Amino acid sequence: MSVWAYDDPQGWGKRLHEACGGRGISCRMFEAAVEPDRGYAFVHMHHHPNLRRLHKKLMQNLSVNNGLTLIPDYRSSVLYDDKLEQARHLARWMPPTKAFFTPMAAKGYLNNDEPAYPFLSKSAEGASSNNVRMINSYQEAMAEVRAAFSDRGIPMHYDLAQLGYLLWQRFIPENDHDVRVVGIGRQRLVLRRFNRTDRPMASGSRNFQSVVDADDEVRSALDYSDRFFEVERMKWAAVDMVRDETRWYILETTVGWTMGGYVDCAFFARTDGEWKPTGKVGRDAWAVLVNEIEQGTFDS
């Protein structure tokens, strides 16, 4: 078995390299797509625009090699930090979401469909609730239309601008937290993330609870996310979820997260139809990944 680990600035590749070395598994670091020949190639992707573009191009170049199994898979890398693409590909799992590419289409929706307020306006990119805005009225929505289709656009994080499109999503109220489920092969980590003090959004709040036992909410979230991971064929991914009185909704999927937030979370796996702690915790994530690679979880 041959494993390749991309030498990323955050050091995730080095952590995998160390975990493989501790098990006597061949793992080589790489910097360019021409280096890996066959086996497993792991790439940690980052949301900073410059790094994200570099990493997406790297994954595209790696994907043409049929001898490689990519972690994450290529489709997940395409969807990473691109909410427009996620809305197009993953609509069945998400709150109702509309994308508009002309001011006429956006105004027609506001005037004819009469959306419920408040709703969320999102930029295609951005982490930690950056570039997400709460729209509370028709007047605020029209201001978004004017800004998005102006020469300057809507200001975004990293001094960027949202130009030429709008992405509006139904707001799911009465949630003081979301549930993040991380999938590493067949293993799961769960984190409750509580809302920011200034906005009803959990991402980036730094107020979270490490989940170590599966209560009813956690079991339900694990069941729903498991269906998502299976249907969408994602084996290295995380989802952010909220629910209303009838169902769960996935707000976003990602292939990059802050490992430090999960060190005390229990790993869960389905055993005899039930979700049970495995005895591993988040700080064991790299050993868990190596186990899943060895067991062929990423091969199909």
CORUR-V30213 format. One record per residue. RES is the residue in three letters. PHI is phi in whole degrees, 0 to 359 (999 if undefined). PSI is psi in degrees with one decimal (* if undefined). D_LAST is the distance of its C-alpha to the last C-alpha in Angstrom with 2 decimals. Layout:
RES:PHI:PSI:D_LAST / RES:PHI:PSI:D_LAST
This chain:
MET:999:131.6:15.79 / SER:241:129.5:16.77 / VAL:240:137.5:16.47 / TRP:242:135.8:18.22 / ALA:235:122.3:19.78 / TYR:292:135.6:21.60 / ASP:277:76.3:25.25 / ASP:278:157.0:25.62 / PRO:297:-26.2:29.06 / GLN:276:-8.3:28.06 / GLY:84:13.3:27.01 / TRP:293:-39.9:23.48 / GLY:299:-39.6:22.36 / LYS:296:-36.9:25.28 / ARG:295:-41.0:24.34 / LEU:294:-40.6:20.91 / HIS:302:-43.6:22.83 / GLU:295:-42.7:25.29 / ALA:295:-39.5:22.81 / CYS:294:-42.4:21.16 / GLY:299:-36.6:24.71 / GLY:292:-16.3:25.77 / ARG:253:3.4:23.22 / GLY:74:25.2:24.06 / ILE:259:135.0:20.77 / SER:294:122.6:21.26 / CYS:218:123.8:20.83 / ARG:244:140.2:22.67 / MET:280:149.0:23.82 / PHE:216:159.3:23.80 / GLU:238:-23.4:25.65 / ALA:234:151.5:24.89 / ALA:294:-19.9:21.90 / VAL:282:-11.2:23.41 / GLU:283:-52.2:23.14 / PRO:294:134.3:19.50 / ASP:256:-47.7:18.79 / ARG:205:164.2:15.49 / GLY:109:-143.3:13.31 / TYR:249:133.7:12.44 / ALA:239:117.8:14.72 / PHE:256:130.4:15.81 / VAL:229:119.7:18.25 / HIS:275:126.1:20.41 / MET:256:144.9:21.77 / HIS:238:149.0:25.28 / HIS:279:-13.0:27.10 / HIS:302:133.7:30.30 / PRO:308:-43.0:30.72 / ASN:294:-44.8:31.28 / LEU:291:-40.1:28.32 / ARG:299:-44.7:26.01 / ARG:298:-42.6:26.96 / LEU:298:-45.3:26.49 / HIS:290:-36.3:23.03 / LYS:293:-39.7:21.83 / LYS:295:-39.9:23.30 / LEU:300:-46.4:21.66 / MET:296:-38.4:18.15 / GLN:299:-44.2:19.14 / ASN:292:-37.4:20.35 / LEU:293:-31.5:17.35 / SER:294:-19.0:15.02 / VAL:282:-10.9:16.89 / ASN:270:105.4:15.81 / ASN:291:-12.0:12.98 / GLY:276:-2.2:13.15 / LEU:252:140.3:12.10 / THR:257:116.5:9.15 / LEU:271:138.5:11.12 / ILE:232:108.3:11.98 / PRO:289:170.0:12.69 / ASP:291:162.4:10.64 / TYR:297:-42.6:13.29 / ARG:300:-42.3:13.96 / SER:298:-34.9:14.68 / SER:290:-33.1:17.00 / VAL:294:-41.2:18.77 / LEU:285:-17.9:19.46 / TYR:302:127.0:20.64 / ASP:51:38.4:24.37 / ASP:225:89.4:24.86 / LYS:291:-25.7:26.13 / LEU:295:-47.0:27.06 / GLU:293:-38.4:23.54 / GLN:296:-40.6:22.30 / ALA:297:-33.3:25.14 / ARG:284:-41.0:24.20 / HIS:270:-26.9:20.48 / LEU:241:25.3:20.61 / ALA:302:-34.9:24.06 / ARG:297:-23.8:23.30 / TRP:265:-13.7:22.58 / MET:256:164.3:25.47 / PRO:299:152.9:29.26 / PRO:309:127.8:30.91 / THR:225:136.6:30.85 / LYS:237:137.6:32.87 / ALA:244:136.6:32.82 / PHE:232:137.5:36.06 / PHE:240:4.7:36.84 / THR:221:150.8:40.56 / PRO:296:-31.9:43.32 / MET:297:-42.3:44.40 / ALA:295:-42.1:41.10 / ALA:294:-43.6:41.11 / LYS:295:-38.3:44.78 / GLY:299:-39.9:44.28 / TYR:296:-44.8:41.68 / LEU:296:-39.7:44.07 / ASN:276:-30.6:47.06 / ASN:257:-38.6:45.68 / ASP:272:-19.2:42.77 / GLU:48:69.6:44.53 / PRO:296:153.6:41.54 / ALA:284:136.7:42.01 / TYR:257:148.2:42.99 / PRO:281:159.2:41.78 / PHE:226:170.9:38.48 / LEU:259:137.5:36.30 / SER:248:125.8:36.40 / LYS:235:144.9:33.56 / SER:276:159.4:33.06 / ALA:296:-30.5:29.74 / GLU:237:163.5:29.38 / GLY:129:140.7:30.59 / ALA:242:167.6:29.74 / SER:58:37.9:31.81 / SER:66:8.4:33.29 / ASN:294:143.5:34.85 / ASN:69:24.2:35.48 / VAL:241:128.9:35.37 / ARG:232:141.9:38.71 / MET:270:124.0:40.18 / ILE:256:115.2:42.16 / ASN:259:-10.1:44.96 / SER:203:166.9:47.10 / TYR:301:-40.8:47.60 / GLN:297:-42.4:49.57 / GLU:295:-38.3:46.77 / ALA:296:-42.3:44.31 / MET:294:-34.8:46.76 / ALA:297:-37.4:47.17 / GLU:297:-42.1:43.41 / VAL:300:-48.6:43.71 / ARG:299:-42.1:46.63 / ALA:290:-45.2:44.98 / ALA:296:-31.4:41.55 / PHE:253:22.4:43.28 / SER:266:178.5:45.99 / ASP:290:-29.6:46.27 / ARG:269:-28.7:45.39 / GLY:75:-171.0:42.55 / ILE:264:124.6:41.56 / PRO:301:140.2:41.59 / MET:233:170.9:38.28 / HIS:300:157.0:37.26 / TYR:62:26.5:37.55 / ASP:60:30.4:40.48 / LEU:262:178.5:38.34 / ALA:220:141.9:39.16 / GLN:271:114.2:37.41 / LEU:233:133.5:38.77 / GLY:82:9.0:38.51 / TYR:201:161.2:36.30 / LEU:225:143.1:36.24 / LEU:231:108.4:33.41 / TRP:246:134.8:34.85 / GLN:228:139.9:33.12 / ARG:301:135.0:34.58 / PHE:273:129.9:35.58 / ILE:263:106.6:34.62 / PRO:279:177.5:37.76 / GLU:61:37.5:38.70 / ASN:236:116.2:35.88 / ASP:270:0.9:37.21 / HIS:202:163.3:33.74 / ASP:246:174.3:30.11 / VAL:239:120.5:27.17 / ARG:261:127.5:24.47 / VAL:245:123.9:21.21 / VAL:258:127.1:19.00 / GLY:253:120.4:15.38 / ILE:240:98.1:14.14 / GLY:62:-122.8:10.90 / ARG:265:0.3:12.44 / GLN:262:149.9:15.89 / ARG:229:139.8:18.36 / LEU:246:145.6:21.59 / VAL:229:134.9:24.23 / LEU:226:127.9:27.22 / ARG:272:126.5:30.11 / ARG:243:119.2:31.58 / PHE:272:153.5:35.13 / ASN:296:155.8:36.73 / ARG:297:158.6:38.83 / THR:286:-24.1:42.57 / ASP:258:-14.4:43.29 / ARG:212:148.9:40.49 / PRO:280:57.7:38.36 / MET:223:137.6:35.15 / ALA:265:-29.9:33.32 / SER:299:127.5:31.34 / GLY:85:2.6:33.37 / SER:287:-23.5:35.88 / ARG:62:20.0:35.22 / ASN:243:99.9:36.21 / PHE:220:165.1:33.42 / GLN:235:122.9:32.95 / SER:286:124.0:30.48 / VAL:272:124.7:29.04 / VAL:240:-15.2:29.34 / ASP:230:147.3:29.78 / ALA:266:97.7:28.07 / ASP:274:-173.7:30.87 / ASP:300:-43.2:30.65 / GLU:297:-44.2:29.71 / VAL:295:-43.7:26.94 / ARG:299:-42.1:25.48 / SER:296:-43.3:25.69 / ALA:296:-39.7:24.06 / LEU:296:-41.4:21.19 / ASP:298:-46.5:20.73 / TYR:293:-46.5:20.87 / SER:295:-32.4:18.61 / ASP:296:-40.7:15.98 / ARG:298:-42.1:16.12 / PHE:299:-51.4:15.92 / PHE:301:-38.0:12.85 / GLU:290:-49.5:11.05 / VAL:295:-42.9:12.66 / GLU:273:-0.3:12.33 / ARG:58:45.5:8.66 / MET:252:126.0:10.34 / LYS:239:-5.5:9.71 / TRP:222:93.6:12.83 / ALA:194:160.9:15.50 / ALA:231:151.2:18.78 / VAL:231:144.6:20.69 / ASP:254:127.1:24.47 / MET:229:143.0:25.78 / VAL:226:169.6:29.22 / ARG:218:157.7:30.50 / ASP:249:-159.1:33.52 / GLU:286:-8.6:35.13 / THR:243:-29.4:32.52 / ARG:196:169.8:29.01 / TRP:272:153.8:26.86 / TYR:230:139.2:26.29 / ILE:266:121.4:23.88 / LEU:278:-35.0:26.10 / GLU:194:153.0:23.66 / THR:240:150.3:20.27 / THR:214:157.9:20.15 / VAL:244:9.5:18.20 / GLY:225:131.0:21.48 / TRP:215:172.2:23.76 / THR:268:104.8:26.69 / MET:303:-32.2:25.60 / GLY:300:-26.0:29.23 / GLY:286:-10.1:29.27 / TYR:245:5.5:26.79 / VAL:301:-30.9:28.25 / ASP:259:-1.4:29.83 / CYS:289:142.0:27.20 / ALA:281:142.4:25.76 / PHE:281:136.4:22.07 / PHE:244:146.9:21.19 / ALA:219:153.1:18.63 / ARG:277:120.9:18.77 / THR:234:120.4:20.67 / ASP:53:40.5:22.11 / GLY:82:0.6:21.54 / GLU:238:146.7:23.32 / TRP:277:121.8:22.58 / LYS:226:146.5:24.22 / PRO:299:142.3:24.79 / THR:268:-10.5:23.05 / GLY:96:-11.8:26.00 / LYS:265:156.8:24.30 / VAL:231:176.5:25.48 / GLY:304:-33.8:24.64 / ARG:294:-13.2:26.37 / ASP:267:13.0:23.80 / ALA:303:-39.0:20.92 / TRP:289:-37.2:20.36 / ALA:295:-38.5:20.45 / VAL:297:-43.3:17.95 / LEU:300:-44.1:15.55 / VAL:299:-42.6:16.18 / ASN:302:-45.8:15.62 / GLU:293:-36.7:12.16 / ILE:296:-47.1:11.30 / GLU:301:-37.3:13.12 / GLN:276:2.3:11.46 / GLY:80:15.2:7.92 / THR:299:-33.7:6.98 / PHE:272:1.8:5.77 / ASP:279:-17.4:3.80 / SER:234:*:0.00
